[in-house]
Amino acid sequence: MDLGEASTTELVNALAAIASELAARTAPESAAECMELAETLAAASDVQESALVGFIARVDESGELRRWGFLPPRRG
């Protein structure tokens, strides 16, 4: 997959599939390898959370939750 050409939806779906696959795997035997992988995964999680904040902000700004009935209408 050419990441630059992929849609946001395709990227999110790929990330979800990769995370699911990764969670199902057994950790490597090497503690040093696990430490390196954990550092890389933690950094990737930070970046992913930044993207998530952007998505949540858009939902909040748009009032989408109110349209779905999850929040009362804003006052004032």
Protein Blocks (a to p, Z undefined) as FASTA:
>chain_A
ZZklpcfklmmmmmmmmmmmmmmpccdfblklmmmmmmmmmmmmmmmmmmmmmmmmmmmm
nommmmnopaccdeZZ
